[in-house]
Amino acid sequence: MLGIVVVSFGSAPLLRENLAAVDLAALRTPHRVVVVDNLRDARSRAAVRACAQEHGWDLVAQDANPGFGAAADAGVRRAAALGCTAVVLVNPDARVDAPTLDALAEQVARTPRALVSPRVDRADGRPWFTGGEIDVAAGRTRNVVTDGTPQAHGWVSGACLAASVAWWDALGGFDDDYFLYWEDVDLSFRCTAAGGTVLVRQDLVAVHDVGGTQDAAHGGAKSATYYRWNTRNRLVFAAKHLPAADVRRWLWRTPGYARAVLLRGGRRQLLRPWGPVWAVTRGSAEGAGWAVRALVRRPRGARTAVTA
């Protein structure tokens, strides 16, 4: 059985627009839908609860907001308790049709030690994610076009991610230290380090309203949450997984990376720059703290390892 797991943050409008619009009755694969709602406020929770009841979804109502990764892990645990042996994580601002969900479930059954993603397109048809690589020398990730076969390196996006429950459990799921952003890079890294693979099915498509959970409130610019956690977690990843020389390199490249992240929100926001600049500065400083502590603890040249 397939568990379709969606993490919400009081996201009832997005759930109605995307998840509720999928013809799940057309799925060949037996399935259950699990919505994990991180607490925003009482009114938003009531709206999510009503939506879940209307559509027969299983609701995991969190009493706080522990972040995306922790919520996704809670959703996988609930899906497993319901008898699911595979899961597809889908963002509330993404839409995946029934044939794609069936194909992802079938792919996971064929490659149980793989993390699998479809290609992810923007609503206007432009590609958003076609595969990811970790450019250690440059201190960042890159979007690449993979050839549609399992890869022993790289990463797949958490916007739409399929896995067997057994492999998810073996890897330990998402790392809660990230809260938001880079947790999919971290999980993919641990997957390939443990002898698994990552796979982007270029023939399958999910449609992602990129930033749908924040653009309406920020006029198309990125939120302070995005700036802080993206800059922070890049260095958290380095601290957890890279040898000392690379951690130093990533630290050295932090100002350039912070500037690049800031510009993702457009130049218009820089007319009033203090909020965005403060967010990337705070995130970079928090990440630097992780990196420095790792350098103090880690022998020169040491690299973390994952076993499963």
GUVONU-929056 format. One record per residue: residue in three letters; x, y, z of N, C-alpha, C, O in turn. Coordinates in steps of 0.05 Angstrom, whole numbers, plus 5000, padded with zeros to 4 digits. Layout:
N
ALAXYZXYZXYZXYZ
...
//
This chain:
308
MET501749765000500050005000501850255000503950255012
LEU500850464986502350714983501250925002498850965004
GLY503051055017502251275034502951535019505251585011
ILE500951705015501351975003501452165026499452225039
VAL503852275032504252445056504652735048506452795031
VAL503052905059503253195053503653345080502053305098
VAL505653505081506153675104504853945100505354085080
SER503254025119501754285117502654465140503454375161
PHE502454725135502754925156500355105155500455335147
GLY498054985164495555125162494855185133493755395126
SER495354985115495355035086492754935073492854825051
ALA490454975086487954875075487454975047486554815030
PRO487855225040487355315012489055154992488055084970
LEU491555114998493354964980492454674978492654554957
LEU491654555000490754275000488354244982488054044967
ARG486554434984484154424967484854464937483654344920
GLU486754634932487454704905489054474891488754434867
ASN490654334907492454134895491753844902490953694885
LEU492053774927491553494935488653414929488153194918
ALA486753584936483953514932483253494903481253374896
ALA484853624885484153624857485153374842484453324819
VAL486753204856487852964843485752744844484452704865
ASP485352614822483352394821484652144833485551964818
LEU484652124859485851894872484251634868485451424871
ALA481751664860480151424854481351274830480751044826
ALA482851424813484051294789486551144795487651004778
LEU487651164820490051014827489550714826487650614837
ARG491450574813491350284813492450174840491749954848
THR494150324852495550244877493850304901492850524904
PRO493350104918491950164943493450374959495950374959
HIS492050564971493450794982491850905006489550855010
ARG493351065022492251225043493551505041495851525034
VAL491951705047493051985047493352075076491552055092
VAL495752175082496452275109497252565107499152625093
VAL495752735120496453025121497453085149496153035169
VAL499953185150501153265175501053565177502353705161
ASP499553675196499153965198500754075221500154025244
ASN502954225215504354365235502754605244501554745227
LEU502654655270500754855281501555145273503855235278
ARG499755275259499955565254498355725274499355895288
ASP495755665274493855795293491355625293490955455276
ALA489555685312487155525315485355535291484155335283
ARG485055765279483355795255484355635232482755495218
SER486955645227488055495205487855195210487355035191
ARG488255115235487954825242485154735237484754515226
ALA483154885244480454805240479854775210478354595202
ALA480954945193480554935164481854685153480654555136
VAL484154615162485554375153484054125162483653935147
ARG483154125187481653895197479053855181478353625174
ALA477654065175475154045159475753935131474253775121
CYS477954025119478753925093479353635093478553475076
ALA480853545114481553265116479153095120478852875108
GLN477353185137474853025142473153005117472052795111
GLU473053225102471453225077472453025057470852905042
HIS475052985055476252815035477152545045478152375030
GLY476752495071477452235082480452195085481451965085
TRP481952415089484752395094485352345123483752425141
ASP487452205129488352165157489952415165491952485152
LEU489152545187490452785196492152735220491252625240
VAL494652815219496452825242496753115250498153275236
ALA495453195272495353475280497653525300497453435323
GLN499753655291501953715309501253945328499754135321
ASP502153925353501454135372503454365372503254545389
ALA505354365353507254585350508154575321506954435304
ASN510254725314511454715288514354625290516154785293
PRO514754355288517554255291519154265265521454185265
GLY517954365244519354385218518454175198516953995205
PHE519354215174518454035152519353755156517753565153
GLY521953715162523053445164521753285186520953055181
ALA521453405209520153255232517253185225516352965232
ALA515853365211513153315204512953085183511252915185
ALA514753095164514852885144515352615156514052415149
ASP517252605175517752355189515352255205514752015205
ALA513852445217511352365231509352255211507952065218
GLY509252365187507452265167508151985157506451825153
VAL510751935154511651675145510951465167510051245161
ARG511451535192510751355214507751285214507051055218
ARG506151495210503251445210502451265186500851085189
ALA503651325163503151155139503950865144502450685136
ALA506250825157507150555163505150415182504550185179
ALA504150565202502250455220499650375207498250195216
LEU499050505184496650445169497050215149495150135135
GLY499450115149500049885132501449945106501749775089
CYS502350195102503750275078506550175078507950185098
THR507450075055510249985052511950175035514350145033
ALA510650375022512050575007510550845012508250845018
VAL512051065008510851325012511751504990513851484978
VAL509951694984510651924966510152174982507852224990
LEU512252334987511852595000511352804979512652814958
VAL509252964983508453164963508053424978506553434998
ASN509253644968508753904980505853984976504553904957
PRO504754144995501954234991501554414967499354444957
ASP503754544958503554714934504554574909505254694889
ALA504454304909505154144886502753964879501153884896
ARG502653884853500553714844501753484828503353524810
VAL500953234835501952994822499452834815497852774832
ASP499252754789496852604781497052314788499152214796
ALA494852174785494651894793496651714777497951544790
PRO496951744751498851574737501751604747503251414748
THR502451854754505151904765505451774792507551654797
LEU503451794809503651664835503851364832505451234846
ASP502351244814502650954809505450884799506650694808
ALA506551044781509150994770511351014792513250864792
LEU511051214809512951244831512851004850514950894859
ALA510450904856510150674873511450424860512750264874
GLU510950394834512150164820515150184819516549984821
GLN516250434816519150464815520450394842522550274843
VAL519150484863520250424890520250114894522150014906
ALA518149974885518149684888520449554872521549354881
ARG521249674849523449564833526149634845528049484843
THR526349874857528949974868528550054897528450294903
PRO528249864915527449924942529550074958528950184979
ARG532050094949534150244962534750504947537050594946
ALA532650614936532950874921530951074932528851014941
LEU531751334930529951554934529251654905530951704889
VAL526651674900525751714873524051974871522452034889
SER524552134850523052374846522252394817523752294799
PRO519952504811519452584783520952834776522052964794
ARG520952904751521753174743519653364755517253304755
VAL520553594764518653794776518654044759520754164755
ASP516354114749516054354732514554564747512954514765
ARG515054814739513455034749510755034736510254894716
ALA508955194746506255194736506155294707504255214692
ASP508155454698508155544670509655354652510055414628
GLY510355114662511654914646514754924646515954734635
ARG515955134657518855144658519854934679518554894699
PRO522054804673523154614692524054754718525354964717
TRP523454634740524354734766526454544779528454634790
PHE525954284776527954084786528053854767526053724761
THR530453794756530953574738533153384748533853194735
GLY534153444772536253294784538153484799538353714791
GLY539453384819541253554835543953434839544253194841
GLU545953604839548653524846549753704868548853934871
ILE551553594884552853754905555553834895557353664891
ASP555954084890558554194880560254264904560054494914
VAL561754074913563354114937565354344934565754504952
ALA566654354911568654564906567454844907568755024917
ALA565054874896563755134896562255194921561455424926
GLY561754994938560355034963557355074959556155244973
ARG556054934940553254974935552154724921553554544913
THR549454724917548254524900547554644873547454884870
ARG547154464854546454544827544154374816543954134823
ASN542554494800540454344785541754234759542954394744
VAL541553974754542553854730540353684717538353634730
VAL540853604693538953424680540153144680542153094666
THR539052964696540152694697538952524675537052614661
ASP540052294671539252124648536951934654536351754638
GLY535751964678533451794684534151514694532451344695
THR536651474702537551224714538451264742539151494749
PRO538451064759539351094787542251194788543951104773
GLN542651384806545351514809546451454836544951454856
ALA549051414838550351364863551351624876553051614894
HIS550451844867551252104877548952304871547152234856
GLY549152544882547152744876544852744896545052614917
TRP542652884890540452894908537852934893537753014870
VAL535652874907532952914896531353094914531853114938
SER529553234902527953444916525853324934524453134926
GLY525453444958523353364975520653474967518653414980
ALA520453634945517853734936516053504928513653514931
CYS517253284917515853044911517852814912519652794894
LEU517652654932519752454938518552194946516852184964
ALA519351974933518251704939520451534950522751554942
ALA519651354968521551164980520050934992517650954999
SER521350714996520250495011520350575041522250705049
VAL518450485056518450545085520850415098522050535116
ALA521550175090523850035102526450185098528050205116
TRP526850295073529250445068529250715082531350805092
TRP526950835083526751085098527551045127529051195139
ASP526450825139527150765167530150705170531350785190
ALA531250555151534050485153535850735152537950745166
LEU535050935137536551185135536051375159537551565163
GLY533851315174533151495196531451725188530951905205
GLY530451725163528751945154530152215153532652215152
PHE528652425152529852695152531152755178530352655199
ASP533252915177534653015201533253265211533053465197
ASP532153255236530653475247532253725251531153945255
ASP534953705251536653945256536254155234536854395239
TYR535154085211534954275189532554455191532554685181
PHE530354365203527854505205526554545178524254465174
LEU527954675160526854735134529054795114530954945121
TYR529054665091531054695069533554535075534554525098
TRP534654405054537054245054536653975067538453805066
GLU534253915079533953655091533853435069534553205074
ASP532953505045532853315023535653255013536353035005
VAL537353465012540153425004541553245024542953055016
ASP541153295050542353125071541352835069543052655070
LEU538752795065537752515064538852375039539652145040
SER539052515016540152394992543052324996543952114987
PHE544552495009547352445014547752195032549452025026
ARG546052175052546251935069545351685054546351465059
CYS543451715036542451495020544751375003545251135003
THR546051544988548151454970550651364986552051174978
ALA551251485009553451405026552951125037554850975043
ALA550351055041549650785051549450575030548650355035
GLY550050645005549950454983547450464967547050294950
GLY545650654972543250684957543650864933545950944927
THR541450924920541651104896539451314898537551294913
VAL539751514881537651714877536951714847538551664830
LEU534351754842533351724815531251934809529351974824
VAL531652084787529652274777528552154752529952114732
ARG525952094753524551994729523752224711521852364717
GLN525252264690524752494672522152464657521152664646
ASP521052224656518652184641516152224658513852214648
LEU516552284684514352344702514552634711516752744714
VAL512252764714512253054721510453114744508253014746
ALA511553274763509953394784509953694778511953804768
VAL507753834784507554124779507654264806506054204824
HIS509554444808510054574834509654874831510955014816
ASP507754984847507455274850509555374869509055404892
VAL511955414858514355464874513855694894513255914886
GLY514255634919513955844940511055914945510456124956
GLY509255734937506355794940505555844968503555984973
THR507055734987506355785015507256055026506656125048
GLN508856205010509856455020509556685000509556915009
ASP509356634974509356854955506957044958507257284955
ALA504656934965502257104968502657304990501657534988
ALA504157235010504557425032506957605028507257805042
HIS508657545008511057705004511257824976513457904968
GLY509057834962509157964936511057844916512057984899
GLY511557574918513357444899516157434909517757284898
ALA516957594929519557584941519757344960517757214966
LYS522157274968522557054987522157165015522357405020
SER521456975033520957055060523557055076525556945068
ALA523457185100525757175118526256885126528556815131
THR524156725129524556445136526256305114528056145121
TYR525656355089527156235067530156315069531956145068
TYR530656575072533356675073534956555096537256465093
ARG533756555119535156465143535856175141538256095144
TRP533855995136534355715138535955615114537455415117
ASN535755735091537255655068540255705072541955535067
THR540955945082543756005086544855855110547155765110
ARG543255825131544155675154544755385147546855275154
ASN542855255133542954965130545054875110545954645111
ARG545855045092548154985075550554915092551954715086
LEU551055075112553455025129552954805149554854675158
VAL550454755157549854525174550454275159551654085170
PHE549754265134550354035117553453985116554353765120
ALA554954195110557854175109558954075135560753905136
ALA557954185158558954105184558453815189560053675202
LYS556153705180555453435186556853235168557453005176
HIS557553305143558353105124561053145110562052955098
LEU562253385110564553435094567153435111567053495135
PRO569353365099571953385113572653675119571553855107
ALA574553705137575253975147575954165125575154405126
ALA577554075106578354265085575954375069575954605062
ASP573954205065571554295050569854475068568554665058
VAL569654415093568154585111569354865111567855065110
ARG571954885111573255155110572655285083572155525082
ARG572655135062572055245035569155345035568755565024
TRP567355205046564555285046564155535063562655715057
LEU565655545085565555795102566556035086565356245087
TRP568755995072570056215057568056315035568056555029
ARG566456135024564656215003561956305012560156354996
THR561556325038558956395049557956675041555656695033
PRO559556885040558457145032557357135003555257254998
GLY558757004985557756984957555256824956553456894941
TYR555056604971552656444971550256604983548056604972
ALA550856755005548656915017547657124998545257164996
ARG549457244983548557444963546857314941544757424933
ALA547657074932546156934911543356864921541356894906
VAL543156774946540556704958538856954960536456944954
LEU540057164969538557414972537357514945535057604945
LEU538857484924537957574898535757394886534457474866
ARG535257164897533156994888530457124893528457064880
GLY530357304912527857454917527457704900525557844904
GLY529257754881529057984864530358234876530858244900
ARG530858424859532258664868530358874880531259054894
ARG527758854874525859044884525759044914525459254927
GLN526158814926526058794955528358944969528159024992
LEU530458994953532759124964532359424968534059574978
LEU529959524959529359804965528959834995529360055006
ARG528159625008527959615038529459365047528159155053
PRO532059375047533659135049534059015077535058795080
TRP533259165098534159085124533158805133534658645144
GLY530558755127529558495135530858265120531858075134
PRO531058265093532358045079535358025087536357805090
VAL536758255088539558245095540058135123541857975127
TRP538358215141538558105169538157805169539557665183
ALA536157705153535557425153537857265142538557055154
VAL539157345120541357195109543857225127545457035129
THR544157455140546357485159546057305183547957175192
ARG543557295194543057125217543456825210544756685224
GLY542356745187542656465179545556395174546356175182
SER547056565161549856515155551456495181553156315184
ALA550756665201552156655226551556395242553356275254
GLU549056315241548256075255549655835242550555655256
GLY549655825215550955605201553955605207555155395209
ALA555155845208558055865214558655745241560755625245
GLY556855785260557255665286557455355285559155235298
TRP555655235269555754945265558454865252559754675260
ALA559255025232561754955218564154975236565854795235
VAL564255185251566555215269566654995290568854895296
ARG564454935302564354715321565254455309566654295322
ALA564454405284565254155270568254155266569553945269
LEU569454385259572354395255573854345280576054225280
VAL572754435302574154385328574054095336575953985346
ARG571753965330571453685338572753485318573553275326
ARG572853555292573553355272576453365265577653575260
PRO577753125265580553115256580753205227578853165211
ARG582953325220583353415193582953185173584152975176
GLY581353235152580853035132578752835138578052675121
ALA577552835162575552645170572952695155572352925149
ARG571552485149568952505135566952335150567652115158
THR564552425152562552255166561752025148562052035124
ALA560751815160559951575145557151495154556251545176
VAL555751365136553151265141553050965136554050875116
THR551950815154551650525150548750455152547150585166
ALA547950255138545150165139545049865135542849745135
//
